[in-house]
Amino acid sequence: MKKASFGDLFCETNKCSPDEFCEKVFWFCLYPQALLLARLIWRLNRAYFRPDVEFIEQVRNLTSSNAVREELNRFRYYHRATGFFRGYLKVRISGKQVLNLADGLFSKAG
């Protein structure tokens, strides 16, 4: 039997279509204090969030929390949170939120 992926588990739990996966995970894993500013940036310049959305796409088909953690470590290495918006204001996804989400989904799946 094929092991369920992060994307499959998320969509099943949150009752969303695979097409909605990236955007739903993005908003779920965003730093809460950055929500208002992120909505404005999302409307004006979605390209700002390209690294975050690409990361979410990369973890979609992973089948364990450890695999998500490894991908997150690679992401953090290549996409450092620098600058005023990403670093200080944290207008980006939270790696801890991604890991908590993955841990919760994979532990429920058994």
N, CA, C and O atoms as a GROMACS GRO file, in nm:
protein
  440
    1MET      N    1   0.084  -0.119   0.000
    1MET     CA    2   0.000   0.000   0.000
    1MET      C    3   0.088   0.126   0.000
    1MET      O    4   0.186   0.133   0.075
    2LYS      N    5   0.054   0.221  -0.082
    2LYS     CA    6   0.131   0.345  -0.094
    2LYS      C    7   0.107   0.432   0.030
    2LYS      O    8  -0.006   0.450   0.076
    3LYS      N    9   0.216   0.486   0.082
    3LYS     CA   10   0.206   0.574   0.199
    3LYS      C   11   0.153   0.710   0.156
    3LYS      O   12   0.192   0.763   0.052
    4ALA      N   13   0.064   0.766   0.237
    4ALA     CA   14   0.003   0.896   0.204
    4ALA      C   15   0.106   1.007   0.212
    4ALA      O   16   0.194   1.006   0.299
    5SER      N   17   0.096   1.102   0.121
    5SER     CA   18   0.189   1.215   0.118
    5SER      C   19   0.138   1.329   0.205
    5SER      O   20   0.022   1.331   0.248
    6PHE      N   21   0.225   1.423   0.229
    6PHE     CA   22   0.190   1.543   0.304
    6PHE      C   23   0.071   1.613   0.239
    6PHE      O   24  -0.023   1.653   0.308
    7GLY      N   25   0.074   1.627   0.109
    7GLY     CA   26  -0.034   1.692   0.036
    7GLY      C   27  -0.165   1.616   0.048
    7GLY      O   28  -0.271   1.676   0.070
    8ASP      N   29  -0.159   1.484   0.034
    8ASP     CA   30  -0.280   1.401   0.048
    8ASP      C   31  -0.341   1.417   0.186
    8ASP      O   32  -0.462   1.437   0.200
    9LEU      N   33  -0.258   1.407   0.288
    9LEU     CA   34  -0.307   1.416   0.426
    9LEU      C   35  -0.364   1.554   0.456
    9LEU      O   36  -0.468   1.565   0.522
   10PHE      N   37  -0.297   1.658   0.409
   10PHE     CA   38  -0.346   1.794   0.434
   10PHE      C   39  -0.481   1.815   0.367
   10PHE      O   40  -0.574   1.866   0.429
   11CYS      N   41  -0.492   1.776   0.241
   11CYS     CA   42  -0.617   1.797   0.167
   11CYS      C   43  -0.731   1.715   0.228
   11CYS      O   44  -0.844   1.762   0.234
   12GLU      N   45  -0.701   1.594   0.272
   12GLU     CA   46  -0.803   1.511   0.334
   12GLU      C   47  -0.850   1.572   0.466
   12GLU      O   48  -0.970   1.578   0.493
   13THR      N   49  -0.756   1.617   0.548
   13THR     CA   50  -0.789   1.674   0.679
   13THR      C   51  -0.863   1.806   0.667
   13THR      O   52  -0.956   1.832   0.743
   14ASN      N   53  -0.822   1.888   0.572
   14ASN     CA   54  -0.879   2.023   0.558
   14ASN      C   55  -0.986   2.033   0.450
   14ASN      O   56  -1.034   2.141   0.418
   15LYS      N   57  -1.022   1.918   0.394
   15LYS     CA   58  -1.129   1.911   0.294
   15LYS      C   59  -1.111   2.013   0.181
   15LYS      O   60  -1.200   2.092   0.149
   16CYS      N   61  -0.992   2.009   0.123
   16CYS     CA   62  -0.964   2.099   0.011
   16CYS      C   63  -0.916   2.017  -0.108
   16CYS      O   64  -0.875   1.902  -0.093
   17SER      N   65  -0.922   2.076  -0.224
   17SER     CA   66  -0.877   2.008  -0.345
   17SER      C   67  -0.724   2.019  -0.355
   17SER      O   68  -0.665   2.109  -0.295
   18PRO      N   69  -0.662   1.931  -0.430
   18PRO     CA   70  -0.517   1.942  -0.451
   18PRO      C   71  -0.475   2.076  -0.511
   18PRO      O   72  -0.364   2.123  -0.487
   19ASP      N   73  -0.563   2.137  -0.589
   19ASP     CA   74  -0.533   2.268  -0.648
   19ASP      C   75  -0.524   2.378  -0.542
   19ASP      O   76  -0.455   2.477  -0.562
   20GLU      N   77  -0.594   2.360  -0.433
   20GLU     CA   78  -0.595   2.460  -0.325
   20GLU      C   79  -0.483   2.439  -0.224
   20GLU      O   80  -0.461   2.523  -0.137
   21PHE      N   81  -0.414   2.326  -0.234
   21PHE     CA   82  -0.314   2.286  -0.134
   21PHE      C   83  -0.211   2.395  -0.104
   21PHE      O   84  -0.197   2.436   0.012
   22CYS      N   85  -0.141   2.442  -0.204
   22CYS     CA   86  -0.031   2.538  -0.181
   22CYS      C   87  -0.077   2.664  -0.110
   22CYS      O   88  -0.016   2.707  -0.012
   23GLU      N   89  -0.182   2.721  -0.159
   23GLU     CA   90  -0.228   2.846  -0.099
   23GLU      C   91  -0.279   2.825   0.044
   23GLU      O   92  -0.255   2.908   0.131
   24LYS      N   93  -0.349   2.715   0.067
   24LYS     CA   94  -0.400   2.688   0.202
   24LYS      C   95  -0.285   2.666   0.301
   24LYS      O   96  -0.288   2.719   0.412
   25VAL      N   97  -0.185   2.588   0.261
   25VAL     CA   98  -0.069   2.564   0.348
   25VAL      C   99   0.005   2.696   0.371
   25VAL      O  100   0.047   2.724   0.483
   26PHE      N  101   0.020   2.775   0.266
   26PHE     CA  102   0.088   2.904   0.280
   26PHE      C  103   0.023   2.989   0.389
   26PHE      O  104   0.092   3.036   0.479
   27TRP      N  105  -0.107   3.008   0.382
   27TRP     CA  106  -0.176   3.094   0.479
   27TRP      C  107  -0.178   3.030   0.618
   27TRP      O  108  -0.176   3.101   0.719
   28PHE      N  109  -0.180   2.899   0.623
   28PHE     CA  110  -0.179   2.831   0.752
   28PHE      C  111  -0.044   2.845   0.822
   28PHE      O  112  -0.037   2.856   0.944
   29CYS      N  113   0.064   2.844   0.744
   29CYS     CA  114   0.200   2.844   0.800
   29CYS      C  115   0.265   2.982   0.806
   29CYS      O  116   0.380   2.994   0.846
   30LEU      N  117   0.194   3.083   0.768
   30LEU     CA  118   0.246   3.220   0.774
   30LEU      C  119   0.257   3.263   0.920
   30LEU      O  120   0.175   3.225   1.003
   31TYR      N  121   0.358   3.343   0.951
   31TYR     CA  122   0.367   3.400   1.086
   31TYR      C  123   0.242   3.483   1.112
   31TYR      O  124   0.208   3.568   1.029
   32PRO      N  125   0.174   3.462   1.225
   32PRO     CA  126   0.048   3.534   1.251
   32PRO      C  127   0.062   3.686   1.251
   32PRO      O  128  -0.026   3.756   1.204
   33GLN      N  129   0.173   3.736   1.305
   33GLN     CA  130   0.190   3.881   1.313
   33GLN      C  131   0.212   3.945   1.176
   33GLN      O  132   0.205   4.067   1.162
   34ALA      N  133   0.238   3.862   1.074
   34ALA     CA  134   0.263   3.914   0.940
   34ALA      C  135   0.141   3.905   0.850
   34ALA      O  136   0.148   3.942   0.733
   35LEU      N  137   0.031   3.856   0.901
   35LEU     CA  138  -0.086   3.826   0.819
   35LEU      C  139  -0.137   3.947   0.739
   35LEU      O  140  -0.158   3.935   0.619
   36LEU      N  141  -0.157   4.060   0.803
   36LEU     CA  142  -0.212   4.177   0.733
   36LEU      C  143  -0.118   4.227   0.624
   36LEU      O  144  -0.160   4.254   0.512
   37LEU      N  145   0.008   4.239   0.658
   37LEU     CA  146   0.106   4.286   0.559
   37LEU      C  147   0.121   4.184   0.446
   37LEU      O  148   0.137   4.221   0.330
   38ALA      N  149   0.116   4.057   0.480
   38ALA     CA  150   0.127   3.952   0.378
   38ALA      C  151   0.010   3.957   0.280
   38ALA      O  152   0.029   3.936   0.160
   39ARG      N  153  -0.109   3.985   0.328
   39ARG     CA  154  -0.224   3.996   0.238
   39ARG      C  155  -0.206   4.110   0.138
   39ARG      O  156  -0.239   4.097   0.021
   40LEU      N  157  -0.152   4.220   0.186
   40LEU     CA  158  -0.127   4.333   0.096
   40LEU      C  159  -0.020   4.296  -0.008
   40LEU      O  160  -0.038   4.321  -0.127
   41ILE      N  161   0.090   4.238   0.038
   41ILE     CA  162   0.197   4.199  -0.055
   41ILE      C  163   0.146   4.094  -0.153
   41ILE      O  164   0.180   4.098  -0.271
   42TRP      N  165   0.064   3.999  -0.105
   42TRP     CA  166   0.008   3.894  -0.190
   42TRP      C  167  -0.070   3.954  -0.306
   42TRP      O  168  -0.062   3.907  -0.420
   43ARG      N  169  -0.146   4.059  -0.278
   43ARG     CA  170  -0.225   4.124  -0.382
   43ARG      C  171  -0.140   4.206  -0.479
   43ARG      O  172  -0.170   4.213  -0.598
   44LEU      N  173  -0.035   4.268  -0.427
   44LEU     CA  174   0.047   4.357  -0.509
   44LEU      C  175   0.163   4.289  -0.580
   44LEU      O  176   0.199   4.326  -0.692
   45ASN      N  177   0.222   4.187  -0.514
   45ASN     CA  178   0.343   4.127  -0.569
   45ASN      C  179   0.359   3.984  -0.519
   45ASN      O  180   0.438   3.958  -0.428
   46ARG      N  181   0.286   3.891  -0.577
   46ARG     CA  182   0.292   3.750  -0.534
   46ARG      C  183   0.432   3.692  -0.552
   46ARG      O  184   0.468   3.597  -0.483
   47ALA      N  185   0.508   3.746  -0.643
   47ALA     CA  186   0.643   3.694  -0.667
   47ALA      C  187   0.730   3.703  -0.541
   47ALA      O  188   0.826   3.627  -0.527
   48TYR      N  189   0.698   3.794  -0.452
   48TYR     CA  190   0.772   3.806  -0.325
   48TYR      C  191   0.770   3.672  -0.250
   48TYR      O  192   0.867   3.636  -0.184
   49PHE      N  193   0.660   3.599  -0.260
   49PHE     CA  194   0.643   3.474  -0.186
   49PHE      C  195   0.682   3.351  -0.268
   49PHE      O  196   0.657   3.238  -0.225
   50ARG      N  197   0.742   3.370  -0.384
   50ARG     CA  198   0.779   3.257  -0.470
   50ARG      C  199   0.861   3.152  -0.396
   50ARG      O  200   0.830   3.033  -0.409
   51PRO      N  201   0.964   3.188  -0.319
   51PRO     CA  202   1.040   3.083  -0.248
   51PRO      C  203   0.953   3.002  -0.152
   51PRO      O  204   0.969   2.880  -0.141
   52ASP      N  205   0.862   3.068  -0.083
   52ASP     CA  206   0.774   2.999   0.012
   52ASP      C  207   0.682   2.901  -0.061
   52ASP      O  208   0.666   2.787  -0.018
   53VAL      N  209   0.622   2.946  -0.169
   53VAL     CA  210   0.529   2.863  -0.245
   53VAL      C  211   0.604   2.746  -0.311
   53VAL      O  212   0.553   2.635  -0.315
   54GLU      N  213   0.724   2.770  -0.362
   54GLU     CA  214   0.804   2.663  -0.422
   54GLU      C  215   0.840   2.559  -0.316
   54GLU      O  216   0.838   2.439  -0.344
   55PHE      N  217   0.873   2.604  -0.196
   55PHE     CA  218   0.902   2.510  -0.088
   55PHE      C  219   0.781   2.423  -0.057
   55PHE      O  220   0.793   2.302  -0.042
   56ILE      N  221   0.665   2.484  -0.049
   56ILE     CA  222   0.542   2.409  -0.021
   56ILE      C  223   0.518   2.306  -0.131
   56ILE      O  224   0.477   2.194  -0.102
   57GLU      N  225   0.542   2.343  -0.255
   57GLU     CA  226   0.529   2.248  -0.366
   57GLU      C  227   0.627   2.132  -0.351
   57GLU      O  228   0.594   2.017  -0.382
   58GLN      N  229   0.748   2.162  -0.303
   58GLN     CA  230   0.850   2.058  -0.288
   58GLN      C  231   0.814   1.957  -0.179
   58GLN      O  232   0.850   1.840  -0.190
   59VAL      N  233   0.744   1.999  -0.076
   59VAL     CA  234   0.710   1.906   0.032
   59VAL      C  235   0.578   1.835   0.009
   59VAL      O  236   0.542   1.744   0.084
   60ARG      N  237   0.504   1.874  -0.092
   60ARG     CA  238   0.372   1.816  -0.120
   60ARG      C  239   0.375   1.664  -0.125
   60ARG      O  240   0.287   1.600  -0.066
   61ASN      N  241   0.470   1.605  -0.192
   61ASN     CA  242   0.472   1.461  -0.215
   61ASN      C  243   0.557   1.382  -0.116
   61ASN      O  244   0.576   1.262  -0.133
   62LEU      N  245   0.609   1.448  -0.014
   62LEU     CA  246   0.691   1.378   0.085
   62LEU      C  247   0.602   1.294   0.175
   62LEU      O  248   0.486   1.328   0.198
   63THR      N  249   0.657   1.183   0.226
   63THR     CA  250   0.575   1.087   0.300
   63THR      C  251   0.616   1.068   0.446
   63THR      O  252   0.575   0.971   0.509
   64SER      N  253   0.696   1.160   0.499
   64SER     CA  254   0.732   1.151   0.641
   64SER      C  255   0.771   1.288   0.695
   64SER      O  256   0.811   1.377   0.620
   65SER      N  257   0.760   1.301   0.826
   65SER     CA  258   0.801   1.426   0.891
   65SER      C  259   0.951   1.449   0.875
   65SER      O  260   0.995   1.563   0.859
   66ASN      N  261   1.028   1.341   0.880
   66ASN     CA  262   1.173   1.356   0.864
   66ASN      C  263   1.210   1.409   0.726
   66ASN      O  264   1.301   1.491   0.714
   67ALA      N  265   1.140   1.364   0.625
   67ALA     CA  266   1.166   1.413   0.489
   67ALA      C  267   1.131   1.561   0.479
   67ALA      O  268   1.203   1.638   0.414
   68VAL      N  269   1.022   1.602   0.542
   68VAL     CA  270   0.983   1.744   0.544
   68VAL      C  271   1.089   1.825   0.617
   68VAL      O  272   1.126   1.934   0.573
   69ARG      N  273   1.139   1.772   0.728
   69ARG     CA  274   1.242   1.841   0.807
   69ARG      C  275   1.370   1.859   0.724
   69ARG      O  276   1.430   1.966   0.727
   70GLU      N  277   1.410   1.756   0.650
   70GLU     CA  278   1.529   1.765   0.565
   70GLU      C  279   1.512   1.871   0.456
   70GLU      O  280   1.603   1.949   0.429
   71GLU      N  281   1.395   1.872   0.396
   71GLU     CA  282   1.368   1.972   0.290
   71GLU      C  283   1.366   2.113   0.349
   71GLU      O  284   1.413   2.208   0.286
   72LEU      N  285   1.312   2.126   0.468
   72LEU     CA  286   1.309   2.256   0.536
   72LEU      C  287   1.451   2.304   0.566
   72LEU      O  288   1.480   2.422   0.550
   73ASN      N  289   1.538   2.214   0.609
   73ASN     CA  290   1.677   2.252   0.634
   73ASN      C  291   1.745   2.301   0.507
   73ASN      O  292   1.822   2.397   0.511
   74ARG      N  293   1.718   2.235   0.395
   74ARG     CA  294   1.773   2.281   0.266
   74ARG      C  295   1.718   2.418   0.230
   74ARG      O  296   1.791   2.507   0.186
   75PHE      N  297   1.588   2.435   0.249
   75PHE     CA  298   1.524   2.562   0.218
   75PHE      C  299   1.584   2.675   0.301
   75PHE      O  300   1.615   2.782   0.249
   76ARG      N  301   1.601   2.650   0.430
   76ARG     CA  302   1.658   2.753   0.519
   76ARG      C  303   1.801   2.788   0.479
   76ARG      O  304   1.842   2.903   0.492
   77TYR      N  305   1.876   2.692   0.431
   77TYR     CA  306   2.014   2.716   0.390
   77TYR      C  307   2.018   2.806   0.266
   77TYR      O  308   2.096   2.901   0.260
   78TYR      N  309   1.934   2.777   0.168
   78TYR     CA  310   1.936   2.851   0.042
   78TYR      C  311   1.853   2.979   0.043
   78TYR      O  312   1.875   3.068  -0.039
   79HIS      N  313   1.759   2.988   0.134
   79HIS     CA  314   1.671   3.106   0.140
   79HIS      C  315   1.671   3.163   0.281
   79HIS      O  316   1.574   3.150   0.356
   80ARG      N  317   1.778   3.225   0.315
   80ARG     CA  318   1.791   3.283   0.449
   80ARG      C  319   1.691   3.396   0.468
   80ARG      O  320   1.660   3.470   0.375
   81ALA      N  321   1.641   3.408   0.589
   81ALA     CA  322   1.543   3.512   0.622
   81ALA      C  323   1.618   3.641   0.652
   81ALA      O  324   1.645   3.675   0.767
   82THR      N  325   1.652   3.713   0.546
   82THR     CA  326   1.725   3.838   0.562
   82THR      C  327   1.639   3.954   0.514
   82THR      O  328   1.535   3.934   0.450
   83GLY      N  329   1.683   4.072   0.545
   83GLY     CA  330   1.610   4.190   0.503
   83GLY      C  331   1.504   4.230   0.603
   83GLY      O  332   1.472   4.157   0.697
   84PHE      N  333   1.449   4.346   0.581
   84PHE     CA  334   1.352   4.403   0.674
   84PHE      C  335   1.222   4.322   0.678
   84PHE      O  336   1.173   4.290   0.787
   85PHE      N  337   1.166   4.288   0.561
   85PHE     CA  338   1.038   4.218   0.558
   85PHE      C  339   1.050   4.072   0.600
   85PHE      O  340   0.977   4.028   0.689
   86ARG      N  341   1.140   3.998   0.539
   86ARG     CA  342   1.154   3.855   0.570
   86ARG      C  343   1.220   3.832   0.706
   86ARG      O  344   1.180   3.741   0.779
   87GLY      N  345   1.319   3.910   0.740
   87GLY     CA  346   1.392   3.889   0.863
   87GLY      C  347   1.327   3.952   0.985
   87GLY      O  348   1.291   3.882   1.080
   88TYR      N  349   1.310   4.082   0.982
   88TYR     CA  350   1.260   4.154   1.100
   88TYR      C  351   1.109   4.140   1.117
   88TYR      O  352   1.062   4.109   1.226
   89LEU      N  353   1.033   4.162   1.011
   89LEU     CA  354   0.887   4.155   1.021
   89LEU      C  355   0.832   4.013   1.002
   89LEU      O  356   0.714   3.988   1.028
   90LYS      N  357   0.918   3.922   0.957
   90LYS     CA  358   0.881   3.782   0.938
   90LYS      C  359   0.763   3.763   0.842
   90LYS      O  360   0.671   3.685   0.869
   91VAL      N  361   0.766   3.835   0.731
   91VAL     CA  362   0.662   3.820   0.630
   91VAL      C  363   0.706   3.703   0.541
   91VAL      O  364   0.760   3.721   0.432
   92ARG      N  365   0.679   3.583   0.593
   92ARG     CA  366   0.719   3.457   0.529
   92ARG      C  367   0.653   3.343   0.604
   92ARG      O  368   0.592   3.364   0.709
   93ILE      N  369   0.666   3.223   0.551
   93ILE     CA  370   0.611   3.109   0.624
   93ILE      C  371   0.704   3.073   0.739
   93ILE      O  372   0.824   3.099   0.735
   94SER      N  373   0.647   3.012   0.840
   94SER     CA  374   0.722   2.968   0.957
   94SER      C  375   0.760   2.822   0.939
   94SER      O  376   0.674   2.735   0.921
   95GLY      N  377   0.889   2.795   0.945
   95GLY     CA  378   0.935   2.657   0.935
   95GLY      C  379   0.881   2.572   1.049
   95GLY      O  380   0.848   2.455   1.030
   96LYS      N  381   0.872   2.630   1.166
   96LYS     CA  382   0.819   2.557   1.282
   96LYS      C  383   0.672   2.519   1.258
   96LYS      O  384   0.630   2.409   1.293
   97GLN      N  385   0.595   2.610   1.198
   97GLN     CA  386   0.455   2.581   1.167
   97GLN      C  387   0.446   2.466   1.066
   97GLN      O  388   0.361   2.379   1.078
   98VAL      N  389   0.534   2.467   0.966
   98VAL     CA  390   0.535   2.361   0.865
   98VAL      C  391   0.564   2.227   0.933
   98VAL      O  392   0.496   2.128   0.907
   99LEU      N  393   0.666   2.225   1.020
   99LEU     CA  394   0.700   2.100   1.089
   99LEU      C  395   0.589   2.054   1.182
   99LEU      O  396   0.559   1.935   1.188
  100ASN      N  397   0.529   2.146   1.255
  100ASN     CA  398   0.418   2.109   1.343
  100ASN      C  399   0.301   2.051   1.262
  100ASN      O  400   0.239   1.953   1.303
  101LEU      N  401   0.274   2.113   1.150
  101LEU     CA  402   0.168   2.065   1.063
  101LEU      C  403   0.200   1.924   1.013
  101LEU      O  404   0.116   1.834   1.020
  102ALA      N  405   0.321   1.904   0.964
  102ALA     CA  406   0.363   1.773   0.913
  102ALA      C  407   0.360   1.668   1.024
  102ALA      O  408   0.309   1.557   1.005
  103ASP      N  409   0.414   1.702   1.140
  103ASP     CA  410   0.414   1.607   1.253
  103ASP      C  411   0.272   1.566   1.289
  103ASP      O  412   0.244   1.448   1.310
  104GLY      N  413   0.182   1.664   1.296
  104GLY     CA  414   0.043   1.635   1.329
  104GLY      C  415  -0.024   1.546   1.227
  104GLY      O  416  -0.094   1.451   1.262
  105LEU      N  417  -0.004   1.577   1.099
  105LEU     CA  418  -0.068   1.499   0.993
  105LEU      C  419  -0.015   1.357   0.987
  105LEU      O  420  -0.093   1.262   0.976
  106PHE      N  421   0.117   1.342   0.995
  106PHE     CA  422   0.176   1.208   0.984
  106PHE      C  423   0.150   1.125   1.110
  106PHE      O  424   0.138   1.002   1.101
  107SER      N  425   0.143   1.188   1.226
  107SER     CA  426   0.114   1.111   1.348
  107SER      C  427  -0.031   1.062   1.349
  107SER      O  428  -0.058   0.952   1.396
  108LYS      N  429  -0.124   1.143   1.297
  108LYS     CA  430  -0.264   1.100   1.286
  108LYS      C  431  -0.279   0.984   1.189
  108LYS      O  432  -0.359   0.893   1.210
  109ALA      N  433  -0.199   0.990   1.081
  109ALA     CA  434  -0.208   0.888   0.977
  109ALA      C  435  -0.151   0.754   1.026
  109ALA      O  436  -0.183   0.648   0.972
  110GLY      N  437  -0.065   0.762   1.128
  110GLY     CA  438  -0.010   0.640   1.186
  110GLY      C  439   0.106   0.594   1.111
  110GLY      O  440   0.166   0.492   1.146
   0.00000   0.00000   0.00000
